[in-house]
Amino acid sequence: MNKDQEAAAHAAADAVLAGRATAYWQVQPKAGENRAELTVTADKPEIAEQPSFFKDVLNGVVGIAKTIWHVPAAQGAIATLVVRAGVPATVVAVLVPIIDALVK
């Protein structure tokens, strides 16, 4: 295959694949065997992430919770509610600094 034939074949392959995939091909001659090896590789198309209503809601709730947590009065109110719900105060006293570190 001469250079003109190779360029024409490459252009034809690009035209067929246009808009569908990106493909690369390479012809390697096999020394002493009077034949060649053809290698074709393709990149799979990138697929954009689909929007998710629940994922957006979760991200919003987490953002709001982080904002509220940074208000010291809210931390105290949340701790009081948790203690009144029946969680021992010592457990709450240990968990509040841990949650504070995770939120930052």
Phi and psi in degrees as a GROMACS rama.xvg file:
@    title "Ramachandran Plot"
@    xaxis  label "Phi"
@    yaxis  label "Psi"
@TYPE xy
-83.553  176.484  ASN-2
-61.8676  -39.1119  LYS-3
-65.8533  -42.1572  ASP-4
-65.8504  -39.3466  GLN-5
-64.3515  -42.6166  GLU-6
-65.6092  -40.0736  ALA-7
-66.1161  -42.1301  ALA-8
-64.9961  -40.0894  ALA-9
-66.0988  -42.3338  HIS-10
-63.962  -39.7929  ALA-11
-64.6923  -42.0716  ALA-12
-64.4532  -39.999  ALA-13
-64.7105  -39.522  ASP-14
-65.9956  -39.0694  ALA-15
-67.4693  -38.5685  VAL-16
-89.6691  -3.82812  LEU-17
-56.1215  126.586  ALA-18
81.3635  -6.40775  GLY-19
-110.768  -41.8466  ARG-20
-162.132  163.938  ALA-21
-109.663  121.934  THR-22
-126.047  147.024  ALA-23
-126.42  136.09  TYR-24
-133.182  152.425  TRP-25
-144.421  135.877  GLN-26
-108.208  122.717  VAL-27
-115.551  121.35  GLN-28
-71.0087  143.78  PRO-29
-95.7941  115.49  LYS-30
-64.1614  130.887  ALA-31
76.3918  -2.98916  GLY-32
-110.891  -3.1531  GLU-33
56.0315  40.0553  ASN-34
-150.853  174.261  ARG-35
-133.336  159.991  ALA-36
-114.875  129.951  GLU-37
-104.381  127.027  LEU-38
-118.655  127.5  THR-39
-122.202  127.069  VAL-40
-125.95  149.472  THR-41
-136.492  145.055  ALA-42
-91.5619  131.585  ASP-43
-73.2704  144.678  LYS-44
-66.4494  145.942  PRO-45
-79.8602  132.149  GLU-46
-108.961  125.123  ILE-47
-68.6736  146.95  ALA-48
-67.249  132.701  GLU-49
-74.9658  136.505  GLN-50
-65.9382  145.126  PRO-51
-128.977  122.814  SER-52
-60.5846  -46.883  PHE-53
-67.275  -35.4026  PHE-54
-65.6898  -41.1977  LYS-55
-65.4169  -41.2087  ASP-56
-63.2831  -45.1069  VAL-57
-60.915  -44.5337  LEU-58
-61.7797  -38.0345  ASN-59
-66.1234  -44.0404  GLY-60
-63.919  -41.9669  VAL-61
-63.5039  -41.3027  VAL-62
-62.5396  -42.7993  GLY-63
-65.38  -43.3601  ILE-64
-61.9889  -40.1325  ALA-65
-64.3188  -40.4527  LYS-66
-63.8617  -45.0045  THR-67
-64.439  -40.1057  ILE-68
-62.1343  -29.2419  TRP-69
-77.0103  -5.11495  HIS-70
-90.3955  116.409  VAL-71
-56.0419  -38.5837  PRO-72
-64.5144  -34.3781  ALA-73
-68.6425  -37.292  ALA-74
-60.7775  -44.5147  GLN-75
-64.5951  -41.2398  GLY-76
-65.939  -41.0354  ALA-77
-64.8136  -43.5294  ILE-78
-62.0454  -40.8894  ALA-79
-63.7422  -43.5876  THR-80
-62.3804  -40.0351  LEU-81
-66.704  -41.0879  VAL-82
-64.9075  -43.2471  VAL-83
-65.296  -25.1825  ARG-84
-75.7889  -9.63532  ALA-85
117.023  -0.125793  GLY-86
-80.8661  131.827  VAL-87
-57.6543  142.942  PRO-88
-60.7642  -32.822  ALA-89
-66.1918  -37.7137  THR-90
-66.1262  -42.7886  VAL-91
-63.4267  -41.1593  VAL-92
-62.5865  -31.9184  ALA-93
-79.9074  -38.8658  VAL-94
-73.7211  -33.0064  LEU-95
-58.8414  -48.8606  VAL-96
-65.657  -32.9363  PRO-97
-65.9474  -46.7129  ILE-98
-63.0209  -39.5661  ILE-99
-60.5235  -41.6815  ASP-100
-67.1302  -37.5267  ALA-101
-70.4717  -35.5272  LEU-102
-71.4498  -31.8918  VAL-103
